[in-house]
Amino acid sequence: MGAFHAYDIRGIWGKDWDLDIAYKVGYFIPILLKTNKVLVGRDCRTSSLEIHDAVIKGINDAGADAYDIGLSSTPMVYFGTANYGFDASVQITASHNPAEYNGMKVSTTDAQAVGYDAGLGQIKAWIDEGKPTPVAAKRGQVFQKEIMADYLAFMRKFAKDYSNLTIAMDLSNGMANLFAKEIFGTGSNIHYLFDTLDGRFPNHEPNPLIEKNCFPLEDKVKEVKADAGVIYDGDADRVMFIDEKGQFISPDLMIALMGRYYVGERGLKGIVLQDIRSSKAVGEYLAPMGCTMETWKVGRAFAAKKLREIDGVWGGELAGHYYFRDFFYSDSGLLASMILLNIVDDLKKEGKTLSQAIAEIVRYKNSGEINFRLEDKKGAMDAIKEHFMAAEKATAFMDFDGYRVEFPDWWFNIRPSNTEPYLRFICEATSDALLQEKIAETEKILTSRFGAKR
């Protein structure tokens, strides 16, 4: 049962979990969330349909009705959950993972995430202890529910005319194919890559954070002289961007760029959420606009909840998730891409490129996230924290998602992965020489004392 994680259920299908677990999760969802109806969507993976059938059978056997929306992006399920007043929903997806993976993302009222601590752990416990799953005296029914038209109508409220832009867009053979052409059109100014649904992901894994997966898009941007490149992950809850030079843009910097829309265009000054790995440049760019930064844990189960608690206007993560008050405090790759392409269009009219706008935000040299494989994650984290805090006086310290320690000229975050056997390290400094020095110090400690491998 290694498929239960902090944010969702996910693992190699047939190895980490199977149809029996899928059925039982379906059975226990309406019991856990105390509802008699559950919204169900699925991605295009080759295993998703059989999982979908097992989940719906479990829901029905528990006496609840299943409202089946069929093929769906994850944000479309969030929309359906909140817009139609469902207290439970499940999207069958493994997001950005390779084709042999699958999983489930569970939500409750107002599209709030159900993570391990909010209920998935209880479902796992029920399965582990063999809690009975008797068929209800009155089984539930299955209703087909069409929500695409309402979803697109909602999304189009944020769209502009994109005909002035040349755009390269990689749909990753994933769920963005359901709506990208409906929103952005099929004109000669839009150059699509991998624009068919194919759950085998034959062209590249649907994970834009892996550098090689962006190579086709980067080439296309340069080939067609695009103003921007856009790439979605498998279930379209994440999106990332390439500038007009074919260079990948760190997703946290786009949190800052969104200030041009929310503050500059709509006048919505307020709290903006970032994760603990975000560049200091994000807050430094947004502060003069009247925004206050809130730093919090990585992952939708934490970020969406926090944005709702603080009534934040928008927020984002280094992994390419962007959260919006306008979208039920949830993440949407489509909405993020629309807003950011709106900004690129405004920039072009001002005679400015995307890379020039990003250059106005960037102030530091950044390592990117470095993964170390090791066993004693907690011991290693403590050793790094103690080493650097003993050598220099910290200006800020956070310990809610690993550690983030800030110093006058640099900072680092070190945290355990919730889904993979890695310790993740990221740091940022005022100079490349200082950055490389701190990376080398960290690697020396982790390899010599904890046997870490990069």
matplotlib code that plots the C-alpha trace (Angstrom):
import matplotlib.pyplot as plt

x = [0.0, 2.8, 0.5, -0.9, 0.9, 0.6, -1.4, -3.0, -3.0, -0.3, 2.0, 2.8, -0.4, -0.5, 2.4, 1.8, -2.0, -4.6, -8.3, -9.2, -7.7, -9.4, -12.8, -12.3, -11.2, -14.4, -16.5, -15.0, -15.0, -18.8, -18.5, -15.5, -17.0, -20.6, -22.3, -24.5, -23.1, -19.6, -18.3, -15.8, -13.4, -10.4, -7.4, -6.4, -3.9, -4.4, -5.3, -7.7, -10.9, -10.6, -9.8, -12.7, -15.1, -13.8, -14.1, -17.7, -18.7, -17.3, -19.2, -22.4, -22.0, -21.7, -25.1, -24.0, -24.5, -21.6, -21.8, -19.4, -17.9, -15.7, -12.4, -11.4, -8.5, -7.9, -8.9, -12.1, -13.0, -12.2, -14.6, -17.3, -16.9, -17.3, -19.6, -22.3, -22.0, -20.5, -19.1, -16.9, -15.0, -12.3, -10.0, -8.3, -4.8, -1.1, -0.6, 3.0, 4.2, 5.2, 2.6, 2.9, 1.7, -1.8, -3.6, -6.4, -6.9, -9.8, -11.6, -14.4, -16.7, -15.7, -12.9, -10.9, -8.1, -8.4, -4.8, -3.4, -4.0, -7.5, -8.9, -6.8, -4.9, -8.2, -9.2, -5.8, -6.3, -9.7, -8.3, -5.3, -7.6, -9.9, -13.0, -15.9, -17.5, -21.0, -23.2, -25.8, -29.5, -30.1, -27.1, -26.3, -26.7, -24.4, -25.4, -23.5, -22.8, -21.7, -19.7, -17.4, -19.6, -20.0, -16.3, -15.2, -17.8, -16.2, -12.7, -13.4, -14.2, -10.4, -9.4, -8.3, -7.7, -4.4, -4.2, -1.4, 0.8, 2.8, 2.5, 4.1, 2.1, 3.0, -0.1, 2.0, -0.5, -2.4, -5.6, -4.9, -6.0, -9.6, -9.8, -6.6, -7.8, -11.2, -9.6, -6.6, -7.9, -6.4, -5.1, -1.7, -0.3, -0.6, 1.8, 0.7, 2.9, 1.7, -1.9, -3.7, -4.8, -2.5, -2.1, 1.1, 2.8, 4.9, 6.7, 7.9, 6.8, 4.2, 6.5, 7.7, 10.1, 12.3, 14.6, 14.6, 10.8, 10.9, 13.4, 10.8, 8.9, 12.1, 13.0, 9.6, 9.7, 12.9, 11.7, 8.5, 9.9, 7.2, 6.5, 6.2, 6.1, 3.6, 3.8, 1.2, 1.7, -0.4, -3.6, -3.2, -3.1, 0.4, 1.9, 5.3, 6.7, 9.5, 10.6, 11.0, 14.7, 13.7, 14.8, 12.9, 11.4, 11.5, 7.8, 8.1, 9.1, 5.8, 4.0, 5.7, 4.8, 1.1, 1.2, 1.0, -2.5, -3.9, -2.5, -1.7, -4.9, -7.5, -6.2, -6.3, -3.6, -3.5, -1.8, 0.1, 1.1, 4.4, 6.0, 9.0, 11.3, 10.4, 13.0, 13.3, 12.9, 9.2, 8.4, 10.8, 9.1, 5.6, 6.1, 6.2, 2.9, 1.3, 1.3, 2.1, 3.9, 2.8, 5.2, 3.9, 4.3, 4.7, 1.7, -2.0, -3.2, -1.4, -1.3, -5.0, -6.1, -3.7, -4.8, -8.4, -7.5, -5.7, -8.1, -5.1, -5.5, -3.3, -0.2, 2.0, 4.7, 8.1, 6.5, 4.3, 1.0, -0.8, -3.7, -6.4, -9.1, -11.0, -10.9, -12.2, -8.7, -7.6, -4.9, -5.4, -2.8, -5.3, -6.2, -2.5, -1.6, -4.4, -3.4, 0.3, -0.4, -2.6, 0.4, 2.7, 0.3, 0.3, 4.1, 4.3, 2.1, 4.5, 7.4, 8.8, 9.6, 8.9, 12.6, 13.0, 10.1, 11.6, 15.0, 13.3, 12.3, 15.5, 18.0, 19.8, 21.6, 19.6, 20.6, 17.3, 16.1, 18.9, 17.9, 20.0, 19.1, 19.8, 18.2, 18.4, 16.5, 15.9, 19.5, 20.8, 18.5, 19.5, 23.2, 22.9, 20.9, 23.3, 26.3, 25.3, 23.6, 26.7, 28.8, 26.6, 23.8, 20.4, 18.0, 15.0, 14.2, 11.2, 10.7, 7.3, 8.4, 11.9, 14.0, 14.4, 17.2, 18.0, 21.2, 22.1, 23.6, 22.0, 19.4, 18.6, 15.7, 16.2, 13.2, 12.2, 10.2, 6.7, 6.4, 10.0, 13.1, 14.9, 16.1, 15.6, 18.0, 17.7, 19.6, 20.0, 22.8, 23.8, 26.6, 27.4, 30.6, 28.8, 26.1, 28.6, 30.4, 27.2, 26.2, 29.6, 29.6, 26.1, 27.1, 30.3, 28.3, 25.6, 27.9, 30.6, 28.3, 25.1, 26.2, 24.0, 24.0, 22.8]
y = [0.0, 2.4, 4.5, 6.6, 9.9, 13.3, 14.8, 12.0, 8.3, 7.5, 4.7, 2.1, 0.5, -3.2, -3.0, -0.2, -0.6, -2.5, -2.9, -4.1, -0.9, 1.2, -0.4, 0.1, 3.8, 4.3, 2.5, 4.5, 8.0, 8.7, 7.2, 9.3, 12.5, 11.8, 12.2, 10.2, 11.5, 11.6, 13.4, 11.2, 12.1, 10.4, 11.1, 9.3, 6.8, 3.3, 2.0, 4.9, 3.4, 0.1, 2.1, 4.4, 1.4, -0.1, 3.2, 3.8, 0.2, 0.9, 4.2, 2.5, -0.5, 2.0, 3.3, 6.5, 7.9, 8.5, 11.4, 10.5, 13.3, 11.0, 12.3, 15.3, 17.5, 17.6, 21.4, 20.6, 18.2, 20.9, 23.2, 20.6, 19.9, 23.5, 24.8, 22.1, 21.7, 18.3, 17.3, 14.6, 14.1, 11.9, 12.4, 9.3, 10.5, 10.2, 13.8, 14.2, 10.6, 8.2, 6.1, 3.0, 5.1, 6.0, 7.5, 9.4, 13.0, 13.3, 16.6, 17.6, 20.6, 23.7, 21.6, 21.5, 18.9, 15.6, 14.7, 12.0, 14.0, 15.1, 11.6, 9.5, 8.2, 7.1, 5.3, 3.5, 2.5, 1.1, -0.9, -2.1, -3.4, -5.1, -3.0, -4.7, -3.4, -4.8, -3.9, -1.3, -2.4, 0.2, 0.5, 3.9, 4.8, 6.2, 9.4, 10.9, 14.5, 16.9, 19.9, 20.9, 23.7, 25.3, 24.9, 26.5, 29.4, 30.0, 30.0, 32.2, 35.1, 35.4, 35.0, 37.8, 37.9, 36.1, 36.8, 39.3, 36.6, 33.8, 30.9, 27.5, 25.1, 21.6, 19.7, 16.6, 14.2, 14.9, 16.4, 19.9, 18.6, 18.7, 22.5, 24.3, 24.7, 25.8, 28.6, 29.6, 28.7, 27.0, 29.9, 30.0, 31.9, 28.9, 26.1, 22.9, 20.0, 16.5, 17.6, 14.2, 12.4, 9.4, 7.9, 6.1, 9.6, 8.5, 11.8, 12.6, 12.0, 14.6, 16.3, 19.8, 20.0, 17.4, 19.4, 17.1, 17.1, 20.8, 20.4, 20.0, 23.1, 25.1, 24.1, 25.0, 28.5, 29.3, 27.8, 29.8, 32.9, 32.5, 35.2, 32.5, 28.7, 26.9, 23.3, 21.5, 18.4, 15.2, 16.2, 20.0, 21.2, 22.5, 24.7, 26.1, 28.6, 29.2, 32.7, 34.0, 32.9, 29.3, 29.5, 27.8, 30.2, 29.1, 28.8, 30.8, 33.9, 33.7, 34.3, 37.7, 38.4, 37.8, 41.0, 42.8, 41.3, 41.1, 44.4, 46.4, 45.5, 44.6, 46.5, 43.5, 44.2, 41.6, 38.5, 36.3, 32.7, 31.2, 27.9, 27.6, 27.1, 30.4, 33.0, 36.0, 38.0, 37.2, 39.1, 41.9, 42.4, 42.3, 44.3, 47.7, 46.9, 46.6, 42.8, 40.8, 37.5, 34.4, 31.4, 27.9, 24.2, 22.5, 20.7, 21.4, 19.8, 22.5, 25.4, 25.5, 25.3, 28.1, 30.4, 30.0, 30.6, 33.8, 34.8, 35.3, 36.7, 34.2, 32.1, 29.4, 26.8, 26.1, 22.9, 25.0, 24.9, 28.3, 28.9, 31.5, 33.0, 33.3, 29.5, 28.3, 28.8, 25.9, 25.4, 25.5, 25.2, 26.6, 29.7, 30.4, 30.1, 32.4, 35.1, 34.9, 35.0, 38.0, 39.6, 38.6, 40.2, 43.5, 43.3, 43.0, 46.0, 47.9, 46.7, 44.5, 40.7, 38.1, 37.6, 41.3, 41.2, 38.3, 40.0, 42.8, 40.2, 38.1, 39.4, 36.2, 33.2, 30.1, 26.4, 25.0, 22.0, 19.4, 15.9, 13.7, 10.1, 8.9, 7.1, 9.3, 12.4, 13.9, 13.5, 15.0, 18.0, 18.7, 18.4, 20.9, 23.3, 23.1, 23.5, 26.7, 28.3, 27.7, 29.5, 32.6, 34.5, 33.7, 36.5, 34.2, 30.6, 28.4, 24.8, 23.8, 22.0, 20.9, 24.0, 27.3, 29.4, 32.9, 34.8, 38.3, 37.2, 33.7, 31.2, 27.5, 25.2, 21.5, 19.2, 15.5, 14.6, 13.4, 11.2, 10.0, 8.7, 12.1, 14.9, 18.1, 21.1, 24.5, 27.7, 31.2, 33.7, 37.2, 35.8, 32.6, 32.1, 32.1, 29.9, 27.2, 27.4, 26.6, 23.8, 22.2, 22.5, 20.9, 18.1, 17.3, 16.9, 14.8, 12.5, 12.1, 11.7, 10.2, 8.4, 10.6, 10.3, 13.0]
z = [0.0, -0.8, -3.0, -0.1, 0.1, 1.7, -1.1, -3.0, -3.9, -6.5, -7.5, -10.2, -11.2, -10.4, -8.1, -5.5, -5.7, -7.6, -8.4, -4.9, -3.4, -6.1, -5.2, -1.5, -1.8, -3.9, -1.2, 1.7, 0.1, 0.7, 4.2, 5.1, 3.6, 4.8, 1.4, -0.9, -4.2, -5.6, -8.7, -10.7, -13.5, -15.1, -17.2, -20.4, -19.0, -20.3, -16.8, -15.9, -17.3, -15.3, -12.1, -12.9, -13.1, -9.8, -8.0, -9.2, -8.3, -4.8, -4.5, -5.6, -3.3, -0.4, -1.3, -2.9, -6.5, -8.8, -11.2, -14.0, -16.1, -18.1, -19.4, -17.4, -16.3, -12.6, -12.4, -14.3, -11.4, -8.9, -10.9, -10.9, -7.2, -6.2, -8.9, -8.4, -4.7, -4.4, -1.0, -2.5, -5.8, -7.2, -10.2, -11.4, -12.5, -11.8, -12.8, -14.2, -13.5, -16.3, -18.1, -15.8, -12.8, -11.8, -8.8, -7.3, -6.1, -3.7, -2.9, -0.6, -0.3, -2.3, -3.9, -0.8, -0.9, 1.0, 1.8, 4.1, 7.3, 6.2, 5.4, 3.0, 6.1, 7.6, 4.3, 4.3, 8.0, 7.1, 4.2, 6.4, 9.2, 6.7, 7.5, 5.8, 2.6, 2.6, -0.3, 0.7, 0.8, -1.8, -4.2, -5.7, -9.3, -12.0, -13.7, -16.7, -16.1, -18.8, -17.4, -20.2, -21.5, -18.1, -17.4, -20.7, -20.2, -16.7, -18.1, -21.1, -18.6, -18.2, -21.9, -24.2, -27.9, -28.5, -32.2, -31.6, -30.1, -31.6, -29.2, -29.0, -26.8, -25.7, -24.6, -23.5, -25.0, -21.7, -20.5, -21.7, -25.1, -23.9, -23.9, -25.2, -28.7, -27.5, -25.5, -27.6, -31.0, -34.0, -35.9, -37.7, -34.7, -32.4, -32.8, -30.9, -30.0, -29.0, -29.3, -29.1, -26.0, -25.5, -22.1, -23.1, -23.4, -26.4, -27.0, -23.5, -19.9, -18.9, -16.4, -17.5, -14.6, -16.2, -18.5, -21.5, -21.7, -22.6, -25.4, -28.2, -27.0, -26.7, -30.3, -31.5, -29.8, -31.6, -34.9, -35.1, -33.2, -30.6, -28.0, -25.4, -25.0, -22.7, -21.5, -19.3, -17.3, -17.7, -15.8, -16.6, -13.1, -13.7, -16.4, -17.2, -19.6, -22.1, -23.0, -26.6, -26.5, -25.8, -22.1, -19.3, -16.8, -13.1, -12.2, -8.9, -10.9, -12.7, -9.3, -9.4, -13.0, -12.2, -10.2, -13.5, -13.9, -10.4, -9.1, -12.3, -14.2, -11.5, -8.5, -6.2, -3.7, -0.9, 0.3, -2.2, -1.4, -2.2, -1.2, 1.0, -2.0, -3.7, -4.7, -2.4, -5.6, -5.8, -2.6, -3.4, -6.7, -5.4, -2.1, -3.9, -5.5, -2.1, -1.8, 1.3, 0.9, 2.8, 2.7, 3.3, 2.7, -0.7, -2.2, -3.0, 0.2, 2.1, -0.4, -1.4, 2.2, 3.3, 0.4, 1.6, 5.2, 4.5, 1.7, -0.6, -4.1, -5.9, -5.2, -6.7, -6.2, -7.7, -9.3, -11.6, -9.5, -9.4, -7.0, -7.4, -5.3, -8.6, -9.0, -5.6, -4.1, -6.3, -8.9, -12.6, -15.3, -17.9, -15.8, -15.1, -18.8, -19.8, -17.3, -18.1, -21.9, -21.3, -19.6, -22.5, -24.9, -22.9, -22.8, -26.6, -27.0, -24.8, -26.9, -24.2, -24.4, -21.8, -21.1, -20.4, -17.9, -16.1, -16.0, -14.0, -11.4, -11.1, -8.5, -7.4, -8.6, -7.9, -7.7, -8.7, -6.7, -6.2, -5.2, -2.8, -2.3, 1.2, 4.2, 7.2, 5.9, 9.3, 10.5, 7.3, 7.4, 11.0, 10.1, 7.3, 9.4, 12.4, 10.2, 8.5, 11.5, 13.6, 11.0, 10.4, 12.1, 10.4, 9.5, 9.2, 10.0, 9.0, 10.0, 8.7, 5.5, 6.2, 7.0, 5.2, 6.7, 5.4, 5.8, 4.6, 1.2, 0.7, 1.9, 1.6, 2.0, 2.7, 2.8, 2.4, -0.6, 0.3, -2.7, -3.6, -1.8, -1.9, 0.2, -1.8, -1.4, -3.0, -2.3, -3.7, -3.3, -4.4, -6.5, -8.4, -6.5, -3.2, -4.6, -5.7, -2.4, -0.4, -2.8, -2.4, 1.4, 1.5, -0.9, 1.1, 4.4, 2.8, 0.9, 3.6, 6.6, 5.1, 2.0, -0.2, -4.0, -6.4]

ax = plt.figure().add_subplot(projection="3d")
ax.plot(x, y, z, "-o")
ax.set_aspect("equal")
plt.show()
